Amino acid sequence: MAALLASTLGAADLNTIFPPLADANSPGLAVLVRRDGKTVFERGYGVRDLRTMARIDARTDFRLASFTKQFTAMAIMLLVDDGKLRYDERLTDVFPSFPAYGRAITIRHLLTHTSGLPDYEDLMGDSRWSATHQIQDDEVLTLLEQQTAGKFAPGSSWAYSNSGYVVLGLVVAKVAGEPFGQFLHDRIFRPLHMTHTLVYINGKNTVPDRAYGHTKDGDHFVETDQSSTSATQGDGGIYSNLDDLAKWDEALESHTLLSAAEMRPALQPYGPHSYGFGWFLDPFEGRPRMWHTGETMGFRTVIERFTQDKLTIVILCNRTDLDPEKLALSIEQLRY
């Protein structure tokens, strides 16, 4: 299949898909295609924001949203590899003050969305938090500690859980003894030379070449970059770009951070949606893949890794009217 792709996929084919979607006066997207370990297409379309009109390129940083979860999972796996954490360790082992319902929740449950933790967005209420007063990770933990039970017994069902990944980010910080973003920088971003990737914390760091999120309102776009939940970290707080995500893809392919054996637990599917550790693992038209989308205020993102075909597609959008998953799969189908 890779040979067939090499003979059919080219910039001309991809440029039939993307240029009509964004022009020099609109928010847009960035597209990366890698095949057999090499970048074969990398291009930006549209602008980072409507104030400066700076063009999107391979170094433009987008908020990854739930695309972040694979990095949070990797951080947990590195701590397990360090011998500082176990997948069967219980939530109450890390946070002894967590209520009794956390005794049955393990790190593995959190990674695979089988913990039953309630969604923190459902617990927030209407008035306390806003785009200018955002909920923080420790406040998410407090909301969860105020509950007396989860949605279901841990391991008995599956429900996608941003709460679980916020908690995993807090687990990393607690076990590592340093902030979540610092651990990711020290153990993932710096070793892989992902020099423009970071966990964004308003007031403490800045995003280089930052794209701002937008929503379409009639025939024009409105900047909609932040919401009441935009400050949480482990579930969606990373900003990155095509250049750095190409390095991430290379590291996954080459097992730079963890060996194939150490990665194996992450690639075991759980639940009806075949979720591993930070990755969906269901095939597409019979082709094995690991993938994840991201969706938050003003942004849509996706990574699709077709592991057997050695094909990776990343699409990052700073507007909400595009469907990056659909676009990525349209690239995959260009092989025909």
C-alpha atoms as one frame of an Amber mdcrd trajectory, in Angstrom:
protein
   0.000   0.000   0.000   2.857   2.398   0.738   4.223   1.955  -2.774   0.792
   2.636  -4.246   0.512   5.760  -2.107   3.906   6.952  -3.321   2.721   6.799
  -6.906  -0.596   8.572  -6.310  -0.190  11.065  -3.473   1.302  14.442  -4.293
   0.962  18.098  -3.511  -1.298  18.574  -6.515  -3.791  16.053  -5.138  -3.831
  17.646  -1.704  -4.113  21.122  -3.124  -7.454  20.158  -4.605  -8.746  19.651
  -1.052  -7.427  22.498   1.091  -7.045  25.819  -0.776 -10.820  26.289  -1.177
 -11.249  26.015   2.610  -9.232  29.043   3.727  -7.929  32.177   2.054  -5.539
  34.947   3.093  -8.322  36.707   5.015  -9.740  33.826   7.051  -8.665  31.535
   9.886  -7.550  28.223   8.508  -5.604  25.045   9.051  -2.231  23.337   8.902
  -1.736  19.940   7.246   1.037  17.370   7.721   1.407  14.076   5.856   4.207
  11.647   6.670   4.894   8.409   4.850   7.544   5.796   5.623   9.046   8.049
   8.276   9.406  11.103   6.028   7.368  14.279   5.705   5.848  14.342   2.221
   3.476  17.279   2.677   3.468  20.174   5.162   1.514  23.340   4.526  -0.568
  26.033   6.173  -3.674  27.765   4.854  -5.284  30.948   6.141  -4.215  33.160
   9.041  -3.378  32.700  12.713  -5.686  35.528  13.762  -7.700  38.349  12.227
  -5.826  41.088  14.078  -2.299  40.575  12.738  -3.296  38.516   9.670  -0.095
  36.471  10.142  -0.081  33.450   7.844  -0.371  29.914   9.173   2.706  27.788
   8.525   4.428  24.667   9.854   5.578  26.488  12.998   2.182  27.929  13.931
   1.117  26.661  17.366  -2.472  25.449  17.747  -4.259  24.385  20.902  -4.389
  20.593  20.559  -7.419  20.074  22.835  -7.988  16.345  23.440  -5.136  15.491
  21.072  -3.211  16.297  24.304  -4.327  13.046  25.903  -1.692  10.920  24.145
   1.032  13.075  25.748  -0.581  12.798  29.183  -0.718   9.034  28.743   2.946
   8.958  27.687   3.883  10.897  30.825   2.113   8.288  32.959   3.843   5.484
  31.061   7.246   7.079  31.618   6.555   7.225  35.359   5.568   3.555  35.287
   8.798   2.800  33.427  10.673   4.766  36.098   9.154   2.498  38.755   7.389
   5.446  40.419   3.849   4.400  39.501   1.867   1.254  38.674  -1.073   0.860
  36.306  -3.013  -0.934  39.054  -2.263   1.790  41.606  -5.443   3.246  43.028
  -6.542   6.852  42.933  -6.628   6.924  46.728  -3.000   5.727  46.832  -1.978
   8.948  45.057  -4.574  11.227  46.663  -5.375   9.764  50.111  -8.040  12.391
  50.783 -10.092  11.330  47.751 -13.455   9.861  48.874 -14.148   6.155  49.154
 -15.440   5.706  45.621 -11.869   6.364  44.406 -10.548   3.225  46.101 -11.680
   1.085  43.179 -10.366   3.465  40.483  -6.933   2.571  39.124  -4.524   4.476
  36.893  -5.434   2.046  34.103  -9.125   2.934  34.512  -8.269   6.625  34.156
  -6.165   6.012  31.039  -8.855   3.962  29.300 -11.963   5.999  30.229 -13.313
   3.144  32.362 -13.063   4.948  35.730 -16.655   6.148  35.933 -15.556   9.599
  37.145 -18.305  12.141  36.448 -17.609  14.795  33.828 -16.356  17.894  35.597
 -18.183  20.123  33.110 -21.444  18.645  34.404 -20.409  19.577  37.947 -19.380
  23.179  37.300 -22.740  24.909  37.443 -23.547  28.085  35.536 -22.043  31.097
  37.260 -18.750  30.430  39.052 -16.432  30.018  36.049 -16.112  31.904  32.771
 -13.639  32.577  29.951 -11.927  35.115  32.200 -12.193  33.060  35.411 -11.352
  29.565  34.236 -11.549  26.358  36.206  -8.125  25.035  37.233  -7.004  21.438
  37.632  -7.029  21.479  41.419 -10.589  22.825  41.322 -11.593  19.907  39.087
 -10.180  17.545  41.702 -12.139  19.378  44.417 -15.392  18.975  42.451 -14.711
  15.248  42.065 -13.895  14.929  45.774 -17.275  16.456  46.600 -19.034  13.524
  44.925 -19.923  10.314  46.727 -20.033   7.964  43.739 -19.002   7.666  40.134
 -21.231   7.129  37.103 -20.580   3.367  37.180 -18.388   0.837  38.955 -14.807
   1.201  37.660 -14.098  -1.252  34.858 -17.757  -2.144  34.354 -18.433   0.283
  31.493 -16.830   2.926  29.253 -17.444   6.681  29.055 -15.110   9.251  27.562
 -13.799  11.241  30.511 -12.029  14.587  30.446 -12.127  14.365  34.232  -9.959
  11.257  34.123  -7.258  12.991  32.092  -7.283  16.130  34.234  -6.705  13.811
  37.195  -3.925  11.991  35.316  -2.175  15.332  34.795  -2.406  15.911  38.548
  -1.089  12.389  39.158   1.959  13.168  37.009   2.633  16.341  38.983   2.189
  14.613  42.352   4.302  11.552  41.572   7.012  13.422  39.653   7.209  16.199
  42.230   7.091  18.932  39.589   4.420  20.686  37.513   2.794  18.638  34.771
   4.042  20.966  32.031   7.592  20.853  33.349   7.594  17.054  33.379   6.359
  16.949  29.778   9.022  19.459  28.784  11.815  17.553  30.524  10.840  14.028
  29.522   9.062  14.405  26.162   9.365  17.779  24.447  13.044  18.544  25.128
  14.391  15.039  24.349  12.453  15.046  21.066  13.506  18.632  20.242   9.866
  19.736  20.179  11.050  23.245  20.932   7.747  25.065  20.363   5.430  22.641
  22.175   4.210  23.447  25.688   1.470  23.142  28.241   0.021  26.654  28.191
  -0.665  28.390  31.505  -2.025  31.900  31.145   0.215  34.417  32.878   3.102
  31.970  33.321   4.232  31.248  29.759   3.506  32.326  26.215   2.728  30.392
  23.056   5.123  31.099  20.163   3.553  31.833  16.762   0.163  31.337  18.384
  -2.995  30.648  16.419  -6.194  31.957  17.995  -9.461  30.070  17.769 -12.451
  31.275  15.743 -16.094  30.471  15.174 -18.053  31.312  12.044 -20.948  33.709
  12.602 -22.962  34.039   9.421 -20.570  35.128   6.697 -17.721  36.196   8.990
 -15.508  34.814  11.773 -15.431  35.805  15.435 -12.429  35.141  17.667 -13.502
  32.558  20.250 -10.231  31.490  21.751 -10.982  30.755  25.402 -13.773  29.211
  27.460 -14.327  28.448  31.132 -12.581  25.068  30.647  -9.598  26.212  28.543
  -7.125  26.266  31.455  -7.191  22.566  32.381  -4.026  20.742  31.402  -4.023
  16.946  31.217  -7.163  16.714  29.116  -6.343  19.372  26.519  -3.815  22.042
  27.474  -0.972  21.513  24.989  -0.111  23.814  22.080   2.005  22.417  19.240
   2.712  22.701  15.513   3.380  20.575  12.456   7.169  20.643  12.742   7.090
  19.397  16.323   4.348  16.840  15.709   6.444  15.351  12.912   9.111  14.728
  15.580   6.480  13.172  17.831   5.403  10.854  15.035   9.018   9.869  14.398
   9.513   9.115  18.100   6.448   6.875  18.152   7.635   5.029  15.054  11.198
   4.632  16.343  10.255   3.913  19.989  12.521   6.735  21.137  10.857   7.201
  24.524   9.600   3.698  25.234  10.359   0.356  23.639   7.763  -1.564  21.654
   7.207  -3.827  24.660   6.773  -0.858  26.992   4.274   0.700  24.566   2.248
  -2.497  24.253  -0.147  -1.763  27.168  -1.097   1.541  25.509  -2.188  -0.270
  22.358  -4.631  -2.708  23.959  -8.180  -1.542  23.121 -10.748  -1.103  25.883
 -14.488  -0.568  25.630 -16.841  -0.309  22.648 -14.763   2.500  21.130 -11.468
   0.546  21.275  -9.572   3.074  23.390  -6.018   2.455  24.584  -3.884   4.864
  26.596  -4.617   8.228  24.976  -5.474   6.713  21.580  -8.509   5.365  19.775
  -7.467   2.071  18.180 -10.288   1.032  15.861  -9.325   0.280  12.237 -10.529
   2.294   9.248 -11.747   0.182   6.336  -9.735  -2.723   7.719  -6.497  -0.761
   8.114  -5.001  -0.637  11.625  -4.729   2.851  13.028  -4.202   4.845  16.212
  -5.871   8.229  16.234  -7.346  11.048  18.269  -9.308  14.204  17.665  -9.381
  17.433  19.634 -12.266  19.866  19.976 -12.391  22.991  22.093 -13.389  26.642
  21.883 -12.232  27.822  18.449 -10.117  24.774  17.527 -10.466  21.361  15.863
  -7.543  18.922  15.528  -6.774  15.336  14.544  -3.908  12.874  14.251  -4.392
   9.668  12.253  -1.573   7.089  12.298  -2.109   4.165   9.911   0.528   1.966
  11.472   0.610  -0.851   8.937   0.841   1.578   6.015   3.309   3.867   7.840
   1.119   6.826   7.010   0.466   9.683   9.454  -1.849  12.636   8.879  -2.146
  15.641  11.199  -4.611  18.482  10.665  -4.845  21.472  13.004  -7.636  24.059
  12.557  -8.174  27.389  14.310 -11.827  27.474  13.292 -14.758  25.252  14.204
 -16.569  24.938  10.883 -14.062  22.415   9.470 -13.998  18.669  10.172 -10.311
  17.664  10.369 -11.111  13.976  10.882 -13.115  13.857   7.662 -10.383  15.777
   5.851  -7.689  13.423   7.139  -9.584  10.371   5.961 -10.033  11.979   2.556
  -6.225  12.165   2.336  -5.928   8.513   3.307  -8.307   7.579   0.504  -6.194
   9.356  -2.116  -4.186   6.134  -2.269  -6.853   4.940  -4.708
